[in-house]
Amino acid sequence: MVRIHPHARERLIERGASEQEIISTVETGETFPAKYGRTGFRRNFHFDAAWRGKHYKTKQVEAFAVKENNGWIVITIIVRYF
């Protein structure tokens, strides 16, 4: 189970990610260690669209989460376009 903290939910809109992309990143993305005992998840998505006036082929979503009971709670996200 993946839950999204209110802080991360605010970042979704600002950074152009969807809730489903975050869940998919946690469930099937690459895992890496992060600061403060958190776990990072990274996944690339086909984008082929414009973001803030520039065209990009790929959107990379990083979700930073902590383990909670039987699932994860996503604390924040970073989105990169290239």
C-alpha positions in Angstrom: 0.0 0.0 0.0 1.3 3.5 -0.9 0.0 6.6 0.9 0.9 10.1 -0.1 1.6 12.7 2.6 -0.1 16.1 2.1 3.3 17.8 1.5 4.0 15.3 -1.4 0.4 15.8 -2.7 1.1 19.6 -3.0 4.3 18.9 -4.9 2.4 16.7 -7.4 0.7 19.7 -8.9 3.7 22.0 -8.8 6.0 19.4 -10.4 3.7 17.9 -13.0 3.3 14.3 -11.6 0.2 12.3 -11.1 -0.8 10.2 -8.1 -0.7 7.1 -10.3 2.9 7.9 -11.4 3.9 8.2 -7.8 2.3 4.9 -6.9 3.8 3.2 -9.9 7.2 4.6 -9.1 7.1 3.1 -5.5 5.7 -0.2 -6.7 7.9 -0.9 -9.7 10.7 1.7 -9.7 14.4 1.5 -8.9 15.1 1.7 -5.1 18.0 3.6 -3.6 19.0 4.8 -0.1 18.1 8.4 0.8 18.9 10.9 3.6 17.3 10.7 7.0 16.6 6.9 6.8 14.2 7.3 3.9 14.0 5.2 0.8 14.1 6.7 -2.7 12.3 5.3 -5.6 13.0 6.3 -9.2 11.2 5.6 -12.5 11.3 7.0 -16.0 8.1 7.6 -17.9 7.5 8.3 -21.6 6.4 11.9 -21.8 6.8 13.3 -25.3 5.1 16.6 -24.4 5.7 20.2 -23.3 6.4 21.2 -19.7 6.6 24.9 -19.0 7.1 25.8 -22.6 9.7 23.2 -23.5 9.3 19.8 -25.2 10.6 16.7 -23.4 10.6 13.0 -24.3 11.1 11.6 -20.7 9.7 12.4 -17.3 11.7 11.0 -14.3 9.8 10.7 -11.1 11.6 10.3 -7.7 9.5 9.5 -4.6 11.0 9.6 -1.1 9.2 7.5 1.4 9.3 5.9 4.8 8.1 2.4 5.7 4.9 2.4 7.6 3.2 -0.8 8.8 2.6 -2.8 5.6 3.3 -0.1 3.1 5.0 3.2 2.3 4.1 6.8 3.0 5.6 9.2 0.3 7.0 12.3 2.0 8.1 14.3 -1.1 8.7 13.9 -4.8 11.1 15.3 -7.4 10.3 15.4 -11.1 12.9 15.8 -13.8 12.3 16.3 -17.5 14.7 15.4 -20.3 
